[in-house]
Amino acid sequence: MNFNDSKYFFDGARRMLPVLTGVIPFGLVMGTVSADAELSLGQSVSMNFLAYAGAAQLAAIDLMTKQTPILVIILTGLVINLRFLLYSAAMAPALRNSSFGVKLTSAYFLTDQAYAVVSAHEDELPGPKERVQFYLGTSVCMAIFWHLSVVAGYSFGNFAPKSWSLEYAVPLSFVALLVPTLKNRSYIYVAAFSSVISVLLHELPYRLGLVVTAILALTLAAWISRKRVAR
């Protein structure tokens, strides 16, 4: 990594820091849930590294405590993580000329937070190479604090008062990511539509409401974009 590359890498890490105010409580919740489910620290850390997907991990642990068949747990995790296909498609042009190792690393570290930060600052990045370095900076910063907060939550969660309601940090962290991306009325319309539909479809089995909402929101976004182009 030359000087110019490291400049964008560290800038990405710096831009991630404000988002950590939502990531750290989310990680504490993840660790707390693992402790409450009576997973060992080794099991919790292993799951954290192998899955590295907070929402899917929370759902998986909840299903495990209910003695749900392993196939259902795996399918539920896959359904929840289908949104990463959308993120991957958006990141693909920047990674087209990258090495296989960079593509593999980028795929592993892909998170809602890292993608949101890159999207919010993509106009400041001169080209694909700089975008990849910026993204890797956000991703590494995110991963370090996520893993540390999960371990802290595992230890802390055994005696954290229930009245603290740390679980509210999970949706709040995603709201914090969403708000800066609402750059015009079109974005606001799609966000409002997604919010209503996700609530209406919340009870669908296997978290399918998330996938259906994403598809409907993308359809609305495509329709709005075409309408604007036609004008």
C-alpha positions as CSV (number, residue, x, y, z in Angstrom):
1,M,0.0,0.0,0.0
2,N,1.6,3.3,-1.1
3,F,1.1,6.6,0.7
4,N,-1.9,7.6,-1.4
5,D,-3.6,4.3,-0.7
6,S,-3.0,4.5,3.0
7,K,-4.4,8.1,3.0
8,Y,-7.8,6.8,1.8
9,F,-7.5,3.7,4.0
10,F,-7.1,5.8,7.2
11,D,-9.7,8.3,6.0
12,G,-12.1,5.5,5.8
13,A,-11.3,4.3,9.3
14,R,-11.7,7.9,10.5
15,R,-15.1,8.2,8.8
16,M,-16.3,5.0,10.5
17,L,-15.6,6.4,14.0
18,P,-18.9,8.3,14.4
19,V,-20.8,5.2,13.4
20,L,-19.2,3.2,16.2
21,T,-21.6,4.9,18.6
22,G,-24.2,2.5,17.2
23,V,-21.9,-0.5,16.5
24,I,-20.5,-0.8,20.0
25,P,-23.9,-1.1,21.8
26,F,-25.0,-3.5,19.0
27,G,-21.9,-5.6,19.8
28,L,-22.6,-5.5,23.5
29,V,-26.1,-6.8,22.8
30,M,-24.7,-9.6,20.7
31,G,-22.3,-10.6,23.5
32,T,-25.1,-10.4,26.1
33,V,-27.4,-12.6,24.0
34,S,-24.7,-15.1,23.6
35,A,-24.0,-15.2,27.4
36,D,-27.8,-15.5,28.1
37,A,-28.0,-18.4,25.7
38,E,-25.2,-20.1,27.7
39,L,-22.8,-20.2,24.8
40,S,-19.2,-20.5,25.9
41,L,-16.8,-17.6,25.2
42,G,-15.1,-19.7,22.6
43,Q,-18.4,-20.6,20.9
44,S,-19.4,-16.9,20.9
45,V,-16.1,-15.7,19.4
46,S,-16.1,-18.5,16.8
47,M,-19.6,-17.7,15.7
48,N,-18.7,-14.0,15.6
49,F,-15.7,-14.6,13.3
50,L,-17.3,-17.3,11.1
51,A,-20.7,-15.6,10.6
52,Y,-19.8,-11.9,11.1
53,A,-23.3,-10.8,10.6
54,G,-25.0,-9.3,13.7
55,A,-28.6,-9.5,12.6
56,A,-28.3,-13.1,11.4
57,Q,-26.3,-14.1,14.5
58,L,-29.1,-12.7,16.8
59,A,-31.7,-14.6,14.9
60,A,-29.7,-17.8,14.9
61,I,-29.1,-17.7,18.7
62,D,-32.8,-17.0,19.3
63,L,-33.7,-20.0,17.2
64,M,-31.1,-22.2,18.9
65,T,-32.5,-21.5,22.3
66,K,-35.9,-22.7,20.9
67,Q,-34.5,-26.0,19.8
68,T,-35.1,-25.1,16.1
69,P,-33.8,-27.6,13.5
70,I,-30.3,-26.7,12.3
71,L,-31.5,-26.5,8.7
72,V,-34.1,-23.9,9.6
73,I,-31.4,-21.8,11.4
74,I,-29.1,-21.9,8.4
75,L,-31.8,-20.9,6.0
76,T,-33.0,-18.1,8.3
77,G,-29.5,-16.7,8.4
78,L,-29.1,-16.9,4.6
79,V,-32.5,-15.1,4.1
80,I,-31.5,-12.3,6.5
81,N,-28.2,-11.9,4.7
82,L,-29.6,-11.8,1.2
83,R,-29.4,-8.0,1.4
84,F,-25.6,-8.3,1.0
85,L,-26.2,-9.4,-2.6
86,L,-27.4,-5.9,-3.2
87,Y,-24.4,-4.3,-1.5
88,S,-22.1,-6.6,-3.4
89,A,-23.6,-5.6,-6.7
90,A,-23.1,-2.0,-5.8
91,M,-19.5,-2.6,-4.9
92,A,-18.6,-4.8,-7.8
93,P,-17.6,-2.0,-10.3
94,A,-15.0,-0.6,-7.9
95,L,-13.6,-4.1,-7.3
96,R,-13.6,-5.2,-11.0
97,N,-9.8,-4.8,-11.4
98,S,-8.8,-5.8,-7.9
99,S,-6.9,-9.0,-7.1
100,F,-8.8,-12.1,-5.9
101,G,-7.4,-11.6,-2.4
102,V,-8.8,-8.1,-2.2
103,K,-12.2,-9.2,-3.5
104,L,-12.3,-12.1,-1.0
105,T,-11.3,-9.8,1.9
106,S,-13.8,-7.2,0.8
107,A,-16.6,-9.8,0.6
108,Y,-15.8,-11.1,4.1
109,F,-15.7,-7.6,5.7
110,L,-18.9,-6.4,4.0
111,T,-21.3,-4.9,6.6
112,D,-24.3,-2.5,6.5
113,Q,-22.1,0.0,8.3
114,A,-19.1,-0.1,6.0
115,Y,-21.3,0.0,2.9
116,A,-23.3,3.0,4.3
117,V,-20.2,5.0,5.1
118,V,-18.7,4.4,1.6
119,S,-22.0,5.3,0.0
120,A,-22.2,8.5,2.0
121,H,-18.7,9.6,0.9
122,E,-18.4,8.1,-2.6
123,D,-18.5,11.6,-4.2
124,E,-15.3,12.4,-2.4
125,L,-13.4,9.4,-3.8
126,P,-11.7,10.1,-7.2
127,G,-11.7,6.5,-8.6
128,P,-12.3,2.8,-8.0
129,K,-8.9,2.1,-6.4
130,E,-9.4,4.9,-3.8
131,R,-12.9,3.7,-3.1
132,V,-11.7,0.2,-2.4
133,Q,-9.0,1.5,0.0
134,F,-11.5,3.7,1.7
135,Y,-13.9,0.8,2.0
136,L,-11.2,-1.4,3.5
137,G,-10.4,1.3,6.1
138,T,-14.0,1.5,7.2
139,S,-14.3,-2.3,7.3
140,V,-11.2,-3.0,9.3
141,C,-12.2,-0.3,11.8
142,M,-15.7,-1.7,12.0
143,A,-14.4,-5.3,12.5
144,I,-12.0,-4.4,15.3
145,F,-14.5,-2.6,17.4
146,W,-17.3,-5.1,16.7
147,H,-15.3,-8.1,17.9
148,L,-14.0,-6.2,21.0
149,S,-17.5,-5.1,21.9
150,V,-19.0,-8.6,21.5
151,V,-16.4,-10.0,23.9
152,A,-17.0,-7.1,26.3
153,G,-20.8,-7.7,26.0
154,Y,-20.3,-11.4,26.7
155,S,-18.6,-10.6,30.0
156,F,-20.7,-7.6,30.8
157,G,-24.0,-9.1,29.9
158,N,-24.1,-11.5,32.8
159,F,-24.9,-8.7,35.2
160,A,-26.2,-5.8,33.0
161,P,-29.6,-4.7,34.4
162,K,-32.5,-5.6,32.1
163,S,-33.8,-2.1,32.7
164,W,-31.0,-0.8,30.5
165,S,-32.8,-2.3,27.4
166,L,-29.6,-2.6,25.4
167,E,-31.5,-4.4,22.6
168,Y,-32.8,-1.0,21.5
169,A,-29.3,-0.2,20.3
170,V,-29.7,-2.7,17.4
171,P,-32.5,-0.8,15.4
172,L,-31.1,2.5,16.5
173,S,-27.8,1.7,14.9
174,F,-29.5,1.1,11.6
175,V,-31.5,4.3,11.9
176,A,-28.3,6.2,12.4
177,L,-26.9,4.7,9.2
178,L,-30.1,5.5,7.2
179,V,-30.6,9.1,8.0
180,P,-27.4,10.6,6.4
181,T,-28.3,8.8,3.1
182,L,-31.6,10.6,2.8
183,K,-30.3,13.2,0.3
184,N,-33.5,14.1,-1.5
185,R,-37.3,13.5,-1.6
186,S,-36.9,10.3,-3.6
187,Y,-34.7,8.7,-1.0
188,I,-37.2,9.8,1.7
189,Y,-40.2,8.3,-0.2
190,V,-38.4,4.9,-0.6
191,A,-37.3,4.9,3.1
192,A,-40.8,5.7,4.3
193,F,-42.3,3.1,2.0
194,S,-39.8,0.5,3.2
195,S,-40.5,1.3,6.9
196,V,-44.3,0.8,6.5
197,I,-43.9,-2.4,4.4
198,S,-41.4,-3.9,6.8
199,V,-43.7,-3.4,9.7
200,L,-46.7,-4.9,7.8
201,L,-44.6,-8.0,6.7
202,H,-42.8,-8.4,10.0
203,E,-44.7,-11.6,10.9
204,L,-43.7,-13.5,7.8
205,P,-41.8,-16.7,8.6
206,Y,-38.0,-17.0,8.4
207,R,-37.6,-13.2,8.2
208,L,-38.9,-13.2,4.7
209,G,-40.4,-9.9,5.3
210,L,-37.0,-8.3,5.0
211,V,-36.4,-9.8,1.6
212,V,-39.9,-9.0,0.3
213,T,-39.5,-5.4,1.6
214,A,-36.1,-5.0,-0.1
215,I,-37.6,-6.2,-3.5
216,L,-40.6,-3.9,-3.3
217,A,-38.4,-1.0,-2.2
218,L,-36.0,-1.6,-5.1
219,T,-39.0,-1.8,-7.5
220,L,-40.3,1.6,-6.2
221,A,-36.8,3.1,-6.4
222,A,-36.4,1.9,-10.1
223,W,-39.9,3.3,-10.9
224,I,-39.0,6.7,-9.4
225,S,-35.6,6.8,-11.2
226,R,-37.3,6.0,-14.6
227,K,-39.9,8.7,-14.0
228,R,-37.2,11.3,-13.2
229,V,-35.2,10.3,-16.3
230,A,-38.4,10.6,-18.5
231,R,-38.9,14.1,-17.2
